[in-house]
Amino acid sequence: MKIRPTLILASGSPRRLALLQQIGIDPDKLLPADIDESQHRGESPRALATRLARTKAEVARRDADRLERWGDAVILAADTVVAVGRRVLPKAETSDQADACLQLLSGRAHRVYTSICVSAPKGVFRQRVIESRVRFKRLSRQEIRDYLASGEWRGKAGGYAIQGLAGSFVAKLVGSYPNVVGLPLYETATLLSGVGYPATAHWADPAALSA
């Protein structure tokens, strides 16, 4: 009987957890990595997402290695960046921040980058960056006020959640939809499989691969 490796998700995001569970993957442990997510001077949005995902994976790897039970775990980390050109939009924490984001996104296209980084034991790291292009319709002032009142924007990169009410703002999307939510599923499953985590095998017989 093959025993699957344990899996740590280096994130506290309920959206990423729900996306993983959507494809039948349930992490054994959540180990959010608390890091400084500030953009470096001159750093592109793609480079920022790449650096942050790798740093989260490295921090979670060190934390897991200190916990004897988790030292052989596979670690999955990710970071999502929303950008207009080279301008990175914040994870909105105030209504003023969200308002500014929505006004900027209204009637124009933006890009969403998610970098995923998988760490396996013995210093193995695998990483990819996925880009999606999203165009919002032109938003009325009333639509922005109503969305702000919903509170759904709180903590969301770019001040919106495509999987929620703001889905009605999206006029066009090119690329991966789950990438915009926060975790591109095809690429995640591929990276996990590449380091020996059976991303799909347990669909047929969950009991055979239970830890």
C-alpha positions as CSV (number, residue, x, y, z in Angstrom):
1,M,0.0,0.0,0.0
2,K,1.4,3.4,-1.0
3,I,1.3,6.1,1.6
4,R,1.1,9.6,0.3
5,P,3.4,12.2,1.6
6,T,2.0,14.7,4.1
7,L,1.1,18.1,2.6
8,I,1.5,21.5,4.3
9,L,-0.2,24.5,2.8
10,A,1.9,27.6,3.7
11,S,-1.2,29.9,3.7
12,G,-4.0,30.9,5.9
13,S,-6.2,31.8,2.9
14,P,-9.6,30.1,3.0
15,R,-9.8,30.6,-0.8
16,R,-6.7,28.6,-1.5
17,L,-7.8,25.9,0.9
18,A,-11.2,25.7,-0.8
19,L,-9.6,25.5,-4.3
20,L,-7.4,22.6,-3.2
21,Q,-10.3,20.8,-1.7
22,Q,-12.2,21.4,-4.9
23,I,-9.8,19.0,-6.7
24,G,-9.8,16.5,-3.8
25,I,-6.6,17.7,-2.0
26,D,-6.9,18.3,1.7
27,P,-3.7,19.5,3.3
28,D,-2.6,17.8,6.5
29,K,-1.5,21.1,8.1
30,L,-1.8,24.8,7.5
31,L,1.4,26.6,8.3
32,P,1.0,30.3,7.2
33,A,4.3,32.1,6.6
34,D,4.4,35.5,8.1
35,I,6.6,37.6,5.8
36,D,7.1,41.2,4.7
37,E,5.2,41.5,1.4
38,S,6.4,44.9,0.5
39,Q,7.4,45.5,-3.1
40,H,11.1,46.2,-3.7
41,R,12.1,49.3,-5.6
42,G,12.0,48.6,-9.3
43,E,10.5,45.1,-8.8
44,S,8.0,44.0,-11.4
45,P,4.6,42.5,-10.3
46,R,5.7,39.1,-11.7
47,A,9.0,39.2,-9.9
48,L,7.2,40.2,-6.7
49,A,4.8,37.3,-6.8
50,T,7.7,34.9,-7.6
51,R,9.9,36.2,-4.7
52,L,7.1,36.1,-2.2
53,A,5.9,32.6,-3.0
54,R,9.5,31.3,-2.8
55,T,10.1,33.1,0.5
56,K,6.9,31.7,2.0
57,A,7.9,28.2,0.9
58,E,11.4,28.6,2.4
59,V,10.0,30.0,5.7
60,A,7.5,27.1,5.9
61,R,10.2,24.6,5.1
62,R,12.3,25.8,8.0
63,D,9.4,25.8,10.3
64,A,8.4,22.3,9.2
65,D,12.0,21.0,9.6
66,R,11.9,22.1,13.2
67,L,8.8,20.0,13.8
68,E,10.1,16.4,13.6
69,R,6.7,15.1,12.5
70,W,6.6,17.4,9.5
71,G,10.2,17.3,8.2
72,D,9.3,15.0,5.3
73,A,6.3,17.0,4.2
74,V,5.6,18.5,0.8
75,I,5.0,22.2,1.2
76,L,2.8,24.3,-1.1
77,A,3.1,28.1,-1.0
78,A,1.5,30.8,-3.3
79,D,1.3,34.5,-3.7
80,T,-1.2,36.5,-5.8
81,V,-0.5,40.0,-7.2
82,V,-3.0,42.2,-9.0
83,A,-1.4,44.9,-11.1
84,V,-2.2,47.7,-13.6
85,G,0.9,48.0,-15.7
86,R,3.8,47.9,-13.2
87,R,1.6,49.3,-10.4
88,V,0.8,46.6,-7.8
89,L,-2.5,47.1,-6.1
90,P,-2.8,46.5,-2.3
91,K,-4.7,43.8,-0.4
92,A,-7.4,46.3,0.6
93,E,-7.8,46.7,4.4
94,T,-9.8,49.9,4.4
95,S,-12.8,51.0,2.3
96,D,-10.7,53.9,1.0
97,Q,-8.1,51.5,-0.3
98,A,-10.8,49.3,-1.9
99,D,-12.5,52.4,-3.4
100,A,-9.2,53.6,-5.0
101,C,-8.6,50.1,-6.4
102,L,-12.1,49.8,-7.9
103,Q,-11.9,53.3,-9.4
104,L,-8.6,52.4,-11.0
105,L,-9.8,49.1,-12.4
106,S,-13.1,50.5,-13.7
107,G,-13.4,50.2,-17.5
108,R,-9.8,48.9,-18.0
109,A,-7.8,45.7,-18.1
110,H,-5.4,44.5,-15.4
111,R,-3.3,41.4,-14.8
112,V,-3.3,38.9,-12.0
113,Y,-0.1,36.9,-11.3
114,T,-0.1,33.9,-9.0
115,S,3.2,32.2,-8.3
116,I,3.1,28.8,-6.8
117,C,6.1,27.2,-5.2
118,V,6.4,23.6,-4.1
119,S,9.1,22.4,-1.6
120,A,10.0,18.8,-1.1
121,P,12.6,17.3,1.3
122,K,16.3,17.5,0.5
123,G,16.2,21.1,-0.8
124,V,13.9,20.5,-3.8
125,F,11.9,23.5,-5.0
126,R,9.7,23.8,-8.0
127,Q,8.0,27.0,-9.1
128,R,5.8,28.6,-11.7
129,V,4.1,31.9,-12.3
130,I,0.7,32.1,-14.0
131,E,-0.8,35.2,-15.5
132,S,-4.4,36.0,-16.2
133,R,-5.8,39.1,-17.8
134,V,-9.0,40.6,-16.5
135,R,-11.1,43.5,-17.9
136,F,-13.7,45.3,-15.8
137,K,-16.7,47.0,-17.2
138,R,-17.0,50.7,-16.4
139,L,-18.3,50.9,-12.8
140,S,-20.9,53.5,-11.7
141,R,-20.3,55.3,-8.5
142,Q,-23.4,53.5,-7.1
143,E,-21.9,50.1,-8.0
144,I,-18.7,50.9,-6.2
145,R,-20.6,52.2,-3.1
146,D,-22.7,49.0,-3.0
147,Y,-19.7,46.8,-3.4
148,L,-17.8,48.6,-0.6
149,A,-20.9,48.2,1.6
150,S,-20.8,44.4,1.1
151,G,-17.4,44.2,2.8
152,E,-16.4,41.4,0.4
153,W,-13.3,43.4,-0.7
154,R,-11.6,43.2,2.7
155,G,-8.2,41.6,2.5
156,K,-8.5,40.9,-1.2
157,A,-5.7,41.8,-3.6
158,G,-7.0,44.6,-5.8
159,G,-10.0,45.2,-3.6
160,Y,-12.2,42.5,-5.1
161,A,-13.1,38.8,-5.2
162,I,-13.9,37.5,-8.6
163,Q,-15.6,34.4,-7.1
164,G,-18.1,36.6,-5.3
165,L,-20.2,39.7,-6.1
166,A,-17.5,41.3,-8.2
167,G,-17.8,38.5,-10.7
168,S,-20.5,40.8,-12.2
169,F,-17.9,43.4,-12.9
170,V,-15.8,41.2,-15.2
171,A,-16.3,41.9,-18.9
172,K,-13.5,39.6,-20.1
173,L,-11.1,37.1,-18.7
174,V,-8.1,35.6,-20.6
175,G,-6.3,32.8,-18.8
176,S,-7.0,30.8,-15.6
177,Y,-10.0,31.6,-13.5
178,P,-8.8,29.9,-10.4
179,N,-5.6,31.8,-10.8
180,V,-7.5,35.0,-10.2
181,V,-9.2,33.5,-7.2
182,G,-5.8,32.7,-5.8
183,L,-4.5,29.3,-6.9
184,P,-4.2,28.0,-10.5
185,L,-5.3,24.4,-10.1
186,Y,-3.8,22.7,-13.2
187,E,-0.3,24.1,-12.5
188,T,-0.6,23.3,-8.8
189,A,-1.6,19.7,-9.4
190,T,1.3,19.4,-12.0
191,L,3.9,20.7,-9.6
192,L,2.7,18.5,-6.7
193,S,2.8,15.4,-9.0
194,G,6.3,16.3,-10.1
195,V,7.6,16.1,-6.5
196,G,5.9,12.8,-5.8
197,Y,2.6,14.0,-4.3
198,P,-0.3,12.0,-5.9
199,A,-2.5,14.9,-6.8
200,T,-5.2,12.7,-8.5
201,A,-4.5,9.1,-7.6
202,H,-6.7,9.2,-4.5
203,W,-9.8,10.1,-6.5
204,A,-10.3,6.4,-7.4
205,D,-9.5,5.0,-3.9
206,P,-9.2,7.6,-1.2
207,A,-8.6,4.9,1.5
208,A,-5.6,3.4,-0.3
209,L,-3.7,6.6,-0.1
210,S,-4.7,7.9,3.3
211,A,-1.9,8.9,5.6
